[in-house]
Amino acid sequence: MAQTKKIFIATVTALAAGSAIAAAPAPKAAAPSADTTRRQPQIEKIISEISPQRIEATIRKLVGFQTRHTMSETESDTVGIGAARRWIKSEFERCNAQNGGHLQVEFDSHIAPVSRRISRPTEIVNVVATLPGTQDASKERIYVVSGHYDSRNTDVMDAVGLAPGANDDASGTAAVIEMACVMSKYKFDATLVFMTVAAEEQGLLGAAHWAEQARQKKLNIAGMFTNDIIGSSRNEHGKVDDKQVRLFAEGLPVEKEASETNRTLIQTGGENDSLSRQLARHVKEYGERYVKGFKVNVIQRRDRYLRGGDHMPFLERGYAALRFTEPAEDFNHQHQNVRTENGVLIGDMPGYNDYGYIAKVARVNAAALATLALAPAAPQQVQVRTAQLENDTALVWKANGEPDLAGYRIVWRETGAAAWQGSTFVGNVTEARVPLSKDNYYFGVQAIDTDGNASPASYPVPLR
């Protein structure tokens, strides 16, 4: 009887000799967990509360510090990076006081030595607001969202000139502050970290310090987003596109010697199933579900050519990490001294931002973060049986430990597809079989809770 309960045989039906595949009806008790279009009232409320007006006010306040260069003034209350970071901390604290005091707000600092973009030893200060998880089985699982609050001019070493940084990256910073202020009203199973980091322009120094500390402390960073240059919907030719955002997602990381994990991905054709790509699928699914008419355009690259962002130090330490960036950048309004040429104002000024667009990107972030932090962890030790030749696919995995776990869902797609195409809920079991060939499809296993929240999928490795 125990073995019968452990193994649930999932059945699926192939349609009309094509690629369309539908799962057989799940047991009635599992129906809520099998719903792949359900919207959670709490998440809908979070989305509705994100305000473009508050985002604009935050950005204009940050621009008002004149420069936020990493080596700029730190003693003034009105000018420079010191005033900016103290104000950001005060904003987190103000929201925290209004929302019940659930956030843990702190500075995270270290001294950066002289380097290519640091001319003297300089204190690098991140401003971090942590919303602890409330479920014992999930609170050690952490999701991080960041924007960088430092700014720069054409000369990356210019620490005194006007450097408003309205888009790069007051836009991302404002989105993070807005998310923290809205989401701290609510409870989540897992822990959320809202982080504004410094010294991105000087070499990703603030993010690298925090990520390294996380690695040394062996923190369970289950996912990280950075929002960098999400401010404008208008490209260099004046065309407006406010209905999509780029989401950069790395496949296999660059390694001197391939790890066992990456060798397995290569050997099984799973290059598109890295932790970051699985996270990106989750962001796209839930971002588009909750922000109607808005597309999350997954770019299957680590980042743009000649550029980099604060997700990269997390990737380099083995964490799943993604970057949000507007669809088409106007380089006249990035990394430029403010000036007028041929009647055109050049520079990263707040008038070039689209605040409704920034709010949409913040809503996508919030929807993804909320669903991740409410859902169970992605299943561990997922394996596909390969001991014998057969046309079915048998999957096994380790049981999750969350008290509100409803069960598991198997997802699949054709080998040429980027997104999952079919799914079936198999119940609270640790093994299931589907009548589809492991040679012809990619599979994943998701954990589902009683409210229908789904984890990212876990890719199965061969079990012989």
C-alpha positions in Angstrom: 0.0 0.0 0.0 2.9 2.4 0.8 4.4 1.9 -2.5 1.1 2.4 -4.2 0.7 5.8 -2.4 4.3 6.8 -3.3 4.0 6.3 -7.0 1.4 8.2 -8.9 1.0 7.3 -12.6 0.3 10.5 -14.5 -1.4 10.1 -17.9 -1.4 12.6 -20.8 -3.0 12.7 -24.2 -1.3 13.6 -27.4 -3.5 15.6 -29.8 -3.7 15.2 -33.5 -0.2 14.1 -34.3 1.1 17.6 -33.5 3.0 19.2 -30.7 -0.1 20.3 -28.7 -0.3 18.2 -25.6 -2.9 18.3 -22.8 -2.9 16.7 -19.4 -5.7 14.3 -18.4 -8.0 15.8 -15.8 -6.4 15.9 -12.3 -8.2 14.4 -9.3 -10.8 16.7 -8.0 -8.9 17.3 -4.8 -6.0 18.6 -6.8 -7.9 20.9 -9.1 -6.9 24.2 -7.3 -3.3 23.3 -7.5 -3.6 22.3 -11.2 -4.9 25.7 -12.2 -2.2 27.4 -14.2 -4.0 30.7 -14.6 -5.1 31.5 -11.1 -4.4 35.0 -9.7 -3.8 35.5 -6.0 -5.8 38.3 -4.4 -2.8 39.4 -2.3 -0.5 39.7 -5.3 -3.2 41.6 -7.3 -3.4 44.0 -4.4 0.4 44.5 -4.3 0.4 45.2 -8.1 -2.4 47.7 -7.7 -0.6 49.6 -5.0 2.6 50.3 -6.9 2.5 54.0 -7.7 4.2 55.8 -10.7 3.8 59.1 -8.8 5.8 57.9 -5.8 8.4 56.4 -8.2 8.7 59.8 -9.9 9.1 61.6 -6.6 11.8 59.2 -5.5 13.7 59.7 -8.7 13.5 63.4 -8.6 14.7 63.4 -5.0 17.7 61.2 -5.9 18.5 63.5 -8.9 18.4 66.5 -6.5 21.6 65.2 -4.8 23.4 66.5 -7.9 25.8 63.6 -8.1 25.8 60.1 -6.5 29.2 59.2 -7.7 30.8 56.6 -5.5 33.7 58.9 -4.5 31.6 62.0 -4.2 30.8 64.1 -1.1 29.7 62.1 2.0 29.4 64.7 4.8 26.9 67.1 3.2 23.2 66.6 3.9 22.2 67.8 0.4 24.9 66.8 -2.1 26.7 63.6 -2.9 26.4 59.9 -2.3 26.5 60.2 1.5 23.3 62.3 1.6 21.7 59.9 -1.0 22.3 56.8 1.0 21.1 58.3 4.3 18.0 59.5 2.6 17.3 56.0 1.1 17.7 54.5 4.5 15.3 57.0 6.0 12.8 56.1 3.3 13.0 52.4 4.1 12.6 53.3 7.8 9.6 55.6 7.1 7.8 52.9 5.2 8.7 50.4 7.8 7.2 52.5 10.6 4.0 52.9 8.6 3.7 49.2 7.7 4.2 47.5 11.1 8.0 47.4 11.5 8.6 44.1 9.6 11.6 45.3 7.6 15.1 45.1 8.9 16.9 48.2 7.6 20.7 48.5 7.6 23.8 49.8 5.9 26.1 47.1 4.5 29.6 48.7 4.0 33.1 47.8 3.2 36.3 49.7 2.2 37.2 49.3 -1.4 41.0 49.5 -2.1 42.5 51.5 -4.9 41.7 49.9 -8.3 41.2 50.9 -11.9 38.1 53.0 -11.0 38.8 53.8 -7.4 41.5 56.4 -6.9 41.6 56.2 -3.1 40.3 53.8 -0.5 36.6 54.4 -0.4 33.7 53.3 1.8 31.1 51.4 -0.3 27.7 51.4 1.3 24.7 49.3 0.3 21.3 50.1 1.8 19.5 46.9 2.6 15.9 46.3 3.7 15.1 42.7 4.6 11.6 41.3 5.0 11.9 38.0 6.9 9.9 35.0 5.8 7.2 33.8 8.2 7.2 30.0 7.4 9.8 28.0 9.3 10.4 25.6 6.4 10.9 28.5 3.9 12.4 31.5 5.8 16.0 30.6 5.1 15.2 30.8 1.3 16.0 34.3 0.1 15.1 36.3 -3.0 17.0 39.5 -3.7 16.0 42.5 -5.8 18.3 45.4 -6.4 19.0 48.7 -8.1 22.2 50.8 -7.9 21.9 54.3 -6.6 25.4 55.6 -7.6 25.7 57.6 -10.8 28.4 58.8 -13.2 29.4 61.2 -16.0 31.2 60.6 -19.3 34.4 60.4 -17.2 33.8 57.6 -14.8 36.3 59.2 -12.4 34.4 62.5 -12.2 33.2 62.7 -8.6 32.1 66.3 -8.5 30.4 67.1 -11.8 26.6 67.1 -12.1 25.6 63.4 -12.6 21.8 63.1 -12.2 21.5 59.4 -13.1 17.7 59.6 -13.5 17.5 56.4 -15.5 20.8 54.8 -14.7 19.9 53.9 -12.1 17.6 56.0 -10.0 14.9 54.2 -12.0 15.9 50.8 -10.6 16.5 52.3 -7.1 13.1 53.9 -7.0 11.5 50.6 -8.2 13.2 48.7 -5.3 12.2 51.3 -2.7 8.6 51.3 -4.0 8.4 47.5 -3.9 9.8 47.4 -0.3 7.3 50.0 0.8 4.3 48.1 -0.7 5.3 44.5 -0.1 6.4 45.0 3.6 2.7 45.3 4.4 2.3 41.6 3.6 3.6 38.3 4.8 5.6 35.8 2.7 6.8 32.3 3.4 10.4 33.0 2.2 12.6 36.1 2.9 12.8 39.1 0.5 15.8 41.4 0.4 15.3 44.9 -1.1 18.8 46.3 -1.8 20.1 49.5 -3.3 23.8 49.1 -4.0 26.7 51.4 -4.6 29.7 51.4 -6.9 28.1 49.6 -9.7 29.7 52.1 -12.1 33.1 51.5 -10.5 33.0 47.8 -11.1 29.9 46.2 -9.4 31.7 46.6 -6.1 28.7 46.9 -3.8 26.8 43.9 -5.2 30.0 41.8 -5.3 30.6 42.5 -1.6 27.1 41.5 -0.6 27.1 38.4 -2.9 30.5 37.3 -1.5 29.3 37.7 2.1 26.2 35.6 1.2 28.4 32.9 -0.3 30.6 32.8 2.8 27.6 32.6 5.1 26.2 29.9 2.9 22.9 31.8 2.5 20.2 30.1 0.4 19.9 32.8 -2.3 17.2 31.1 -4.5 17.0 34.0 -7.0 18.2 37.6 -7.6 16.9 40.4 -9.9 18.7 43.6 -10.7 16.8 46.5 -12.2 19.2 48.7 -14.1 18.1 51.2 -16.7 14.3 50.6 -16.6 13.4 54.2 -16.9 12.6 55.0 -20.6 10.2 53.6 -23.1 11.5 55.8 -25.9 14.4 54.8 -28.1 17.0 57.0 -29.8 14.7 57.6 -32.8 11.8 58.7 -30.6 9.7 55.5 -31.0 7.8 54.6 -27.8 7.5 51.0 -26.7 6.0 50.8 -23.2 4.7 47.3 -23.5 7.7 45.1 -22.9 10.9 44.8 -20.8 14.1 42.9 -21.6 15.0 40.2 -19.0 18.6 39.0 -19.5 19.1 35.3 -18.4 22.4 33.5 -18.6 22.5 29.9 -19.8 25.6 28.0 -18.9 28.2 30.1 -17.0 31.7 30.5 -18.3 34.0 28.2 -16.4 37.7 27.2 -16.8 36.6 23.7 -16.1 33.0 22.6 -16.4 31.3 21.6 -13.1 29.5 18.3 -12.8 26.2 20.2 -13.0 27.1 21.9 -16.2 28.6 18.8 -17.8 25.3 17.0 -17.1 23.4 19.9 -18.7 25.6 19.8 -21.8 25.4 16.0 -22.1 21.6 15.9 -21.9 21.0 19.0 -24.0 19.9 21.1 -21.1 21.8 24.2 -21.9 18.6 26.2 -21.8 17.6 24.8 -18.4 20.1 26.5 -16.1 18.9 27.8 -12.8 18.7 31.4 -14.2 16.8 30.2 -17.3 14.3 28.4 -15.0 13.9 31.5 -12.9 13.4 33.6 -16.1 10.6 31.3 -17.2 8.9 31.9 -13.8 9.3 35.6 -14.1 7.9 35.7 -17.6 4.9 33.5 -16.7 3.8 35.4 -13.6 4.9 38.8 -14.7 2.7 38.5 -17.8 -0.1 36.9 -15.8 -0.4 39.8 -13.4 0.6 42.7 -15.6 -1.8 42.4 -18.5 -0.7 43.5 -22.0 3.0 43.6 -20.9 5.6 41.3 -22.3 8.7 40.0 -20.5 11.1 39.5 -23.3 13.6 36.9 -22.1 17.0 37.6 -23.7 19.1 34.4 -23.5 22.3 36.2 -22.7 24.1 37.2 -19.5 23.9 40.9 -20.4 24.3 43.3 -23.3 27.6 43.6 -25.2 30.2 46.0 -23.6 28.0 46.3 -20.5 27.4 44.5 -17.2 25.2 44.7 -14.1 24.8 43.8 -10.5 23.4 40.3 -11.2 26.8 39.2 -12.5 28.6 38.9 -9.1 25.7 36.6 -8.1 26.0 34.5 -11.2 29.7 34.2 -10.6 29.0 32.7 -7.2 26.5 30.1 -8.5 23.2 31.9 -7.8 20.4 32.3 -10.3 20.3 36.0 -11.2 18.6 38.1 -13.9 18.7 41.7 -15.2 15.7 43.9 -16.2 16.4 46.6 -18.7 14.2 48.8 -20.9 13.6 47.5 -24.5 15.8 50.0 -26.4 18.3 52.3 -24.8 19.1 55.9 -25.8 22.8 56.3 -25.2 22.5 60.1 -25.3 20.9 59.8 -21.8 23.4 57.4 -20.2 26.9 58.1 -18.9 26.9 61.6 -20.4 27.7 65.0 -19.0 24.6 67.2 -19.0 24.9 69.6 -21.9 23.1 71.0 -25.0 24.3 70.1 -28.5 22.6 71.3 -31.6 19.6 72.3 -29.5 19.3 68.8 -27.9 19.7 68.3 -24.2 22.0 65.4 -23.5 22.3 63.7 -20.2 20.5 61.4 -17.9 17.7 63.8 -16.8 14.3 62.9 -15.2 12.4 64.4 -18.0 13.4 61.6 -20.3 11.9 58.9 -18.0 8.5 57.3 -18.4 7.1 56.8 -14.9 4.2 54.7 -15.9 6.6 52.4 -17.7 8.8 52.1 -14.6 5.8 51.2 -12.5 4.9 48.4 -15.0 8.4 47.0 -14.7 8.2 47.3 -10.9 4.9 45.4 -11.0 6.4 42.6 -13.0 9.2 42.4 -10.4 6.7 42.4 -7.5 4.5 39.7 -9.1 7.5 37.4 -9.6 9.0 38.0 -6.2 5.6 37.5 -4.4 4.9 34.3 -6.2 8.4 33.0 -5.5 8.3 33.9 -1.9 4.8 32.4 -1.4 5.5 29.2 -3.3 7.4 26.1 -2.1 11.1 25.7 -3.0 12.0 24.1 -6.3 12.1 20.3 -5.9 15.6 18.9 -5.2 17.3 15.8 -6.5 15.1 15.5 -9.5 16.1 12.6 -11.7 14.9 10.8 -14.8 15.1 7.0 -14.9 17.4 5.9 -17.8 18.1 2.2 -16.8 16.2 0.7 -19.7 15.0 1.6 -23.2 11.3 2.8 -23.1 9.1 5.4 -24.6 7.6 6.6 -21.4 9.4 9.0 -19.0 9.7 8.2 -15.3 10.8 11.0 -12.9 11.7 10.8 -9.3 12.5 13.6 -6.7 13.1 14.3 -3.1 10.0 15.3 -1.1 9.7 19.0 -0.1 9.2 19.9 3.6 6.7 22.8 3.5 3.6 22.2 5.6 1.2 23.6 3.0 2.6 21.5 0.1 -0.2 20.2 -2.2 2.0 18.2 -4.5 4.0 18.4 -7.7 3.4 19.3 -11.3 5.4 17.8 -14.2 6.0 20.3 -17.1 7.4 19.6 -20.5 8.3 21.3 -23.8 9.6 20.2 -27.2 13.4 20.5 -27.6 13.1 23.6 -29.8 10.7 25.5 -27.5 11.8 28.1 -25.0 8.7 27.9 -22.7 6.9 25.0 -21.1 4.1 23.8 -23.4 2.3 21.2 -21.3 1.8 20.1 -17.7 0.1 17.6 -15.4 -0.4 17.7 -11.7 0.6 14.4 -10.2 -0.3 14.8 -6.5 1.8 14.6 -3.4 4.2 11.9 -4.6 7.9 11.5 -5.2 7.7 9.6 -8.5 5.6 9.8 -11.6 5.5 8.5 -15.2 4.3 10.3 -18.3 3.8 8.6 -21.7 6.1 11.0 -23.5 9.6 10.1 -24.6 12.5 11.7 -22.6 14.4 11.7 -25.9 11.9 14.0 -27.6 11.0 16.5 -24.7 12.5 18.4 -21.9 10.9 17.9 -18.5 10.8 19.7 -15.2 9.2 19.2 -11.8 7.5 22.0 -9.9 6.3 22.0 -6.3 2.8 23.4 -5.7 1.2 24.6 -2.5 -2.4 24.5 -1.4 -3.1 28.0 -2.8 -1.8 27.0 -6.2 1.6 28.8 -5.9 4.2 27.1 -8.0 8.0 26.9 -7.7 10.3 27.3 -10.7 10.9 24.0 -12.4 13.8 21.7 -11.6 15.6 20.0 -14.4 16.0 16.2 -14.1 19.5 14.6 -14.3 19.9 11.0 -15.5 19.3 8.2 -12.9 20.8 4.9 -14.1 
